[in-house]
Amino acid sequence: MTASPYRAFKEKLCTFAQGQAGIRNPFVIAAVDPAVEHRTADRLSSWAVGTDEPPAIDEPVTIQPIWLDELLPQTKVYNLCVALGGETSPNRIEDTMQDRLAEELVEEMVSSQIDAADLERQSHIVLLLNLGSLYPFTRASELLDELDRRNVRSTIGIPFPGDVVGGKLSFFGGDSRHYYPAHQIDGQIREVHLQQ
């Protein structure tokens, strides 16, 4: 095992994709310093397409990055909130987004982003990137709960902006809403880990 949480995140994703059982599903989360979340996402996306960055991606493992900030405008709730704009209060818009966004993002993923056969393959890694761009509307735990509810069997990786404090996710330094039984990588991915 490595001391770099960035490397440990990728290694654990590969381990699950090669058949290791997860707590409930093969879901992996890693805390990322919010200042380097986008850079981490770019590096993970490059790794997904087969750069020389370790660990190597061996057949039959496949990796698919999904950019959550790009998926957001494809949801009905986002378009509804944009259409309502100044006709309702900001609090009502925020409440509506928080109530429906995770469910609609996962609906978009399973209906138009991830191939149906890949949804059933643990050897298919899905990286959910730029989660911080959706703050305060959804959290990693909400996305993982919805993916679990829909019986997605792909290996899921989420680098989330925040930290793990006492076994609980602290999204952008706030309190965790609840614990999700995903494999949590120890430590926080920081700038120094991206330079290795």
N, C-alpha and C positions, 0 to 999 in steps of 0.2 A: 504494500500500500504506500502511497505517496503522501508527502506533507502538503501538497498543493490541493486545495479544495476544487480548483478548476479541473485538474487532471483526475482527481478522485470522482468527480461528477461524471466525466466521460467514461471512466473505467467501469463505474457501477452501471451506467446505462448499457454498456456492452455486455457486462456480466448478465444482466436481466435479459437482454436480447438473445443471449446464447442459451437461455433456458432456466436460469435460477428463478425460484419462486419469490414473489414479493409478500408483503404483509397481507394484503388483499389482492392487489394488482401490482404489476411491475411499474410503479410510479416512483420517481426520484426527484427530490427538490434540493436546491442548493441556494444558500443565501449569497447575494452579490452586493457589494458596496454600490449604492445607488449611482454614485459618480461614474462607475465603469459598467453599468448594466448594458448600455448600447454597444460598447466595445466588446463585451463578453458575448453578446448575441451575434455580432459580426464574426467573431472568431469561431463560435459554435457552428454558424452557418457555413463557413469555409471548411471546417472539419467535416461537415455533413456531405460535402461534395467531393471529398476524397483528397484533400491536401495532404502533405506529408506529416501533418501534425499527429502525434500519437494520442491515443492508441489507434492502431490500424483497424479499419472496418473490414471484417472478413465476411465472405458469403456464408449464409444467406442473409446477413444483417443488412438492412437498408435504413437510411435516416432521411426524415422529411422535416425541414424547418417550417413552422407556421408563424408568421409575423402577426401577432394579435392586434397591433395597432393598424395594420392593413386590413384585417378581417372585420374590425369594428364597423366601418361604414357599410358593410354588407348586411348588418343586422337590422331587423325591423324596428327594434326599440331605439336604436341610434337615429334612424331616419324619422321616427315619430318625434323624438325630442328636438331634432333640428327643425322640423316643420312647426312645432309648437313655439319654439324660440321665445319671443317676448310675450307670448300670450298666456304664459303660466309662470309660476315662481321658480327660481333656481332650485329651491329645496324640493319641490315636486319633481322636477326633472331628475335631480340626483337620486331621489327615492325610486323613481320609475326605472332608472338605469340599474340601480343596485338590485332591485327585485328581479329583473329579467335578463340582464346582460350575460351572465355565465351560461344560462340555459340556451340563449340564442347563439352565442359564440360556438358552443359545442354542437348545436344543431347545424350551423354552417360547416363546421369541421367534418361531421359525419355525413352530411348530405352532398357536399361539393368539394371538399378539400382532400380528404383521405379516401383512397380507394377502398371499396367495401371489403375486398379480400385482405387488405392491410389492417383493417380494424380488428380482424380476427387473429393476426399474427403477432405473437410476442417478439418475434425477430425484427419487427418494423418499429423503429424508434421515431417518435414524434417529439420534436423540440418546440415548446410553446415559448416564443421569444417576445421581448419588449412588454412584459406584463405591467411594468411600472407606468407605461403610457396610458393604461386604463384606470389608474388610481384616481379617485376613490371608488370607482364603480364596481370593480370585482377584485377578487383575491385568488391566490393559488388554490386554497382549500375549496373554494366554491367551484372552480373549474374541475378539480380532481373529483369532487363529490358528483358532479354532473357526468363526467366521463365514466365513473364507476356505475352510476345509475343506469347508464346506457350500455353497460357491459362491454366497453371498449377493452380489447385485450392487447393492444399495442403497448410497447414500453413508452412511457411518457416521461419527459424531462422538462422541468420548469426551473430556470434560474430566476429567483425572485429578489427584488430590491428590498433588502432588510437584513435581518439576522435571525438566528435560532437562539432563543433565550429560554433556558430551562426546558428544552424539548418542545417549545411552542414557537410558531412562526411569528415574528415581529415584522410586519409589513411596513416599510418606511418608518421604523421605530415606534409604531403604534402597538396597541394591544392585539393579541390574536383573538379572533372570534371563536375558533374552536380548533382542536387538533385533528389533523387528517393522518391516518396511518400510512404515510408514504415513507420511503427510505430517505432520511435526512443526512446530507453530507455534513460532516463536522467542519466548522470554521466558515469564514466568509471569503468569497472570491474578491480579491483586491487587485489593484494595479500591478503589484509585484508578481502575482501569479500569472498574469497575462504576458509578462516579459520572459517567462521561463521557456 
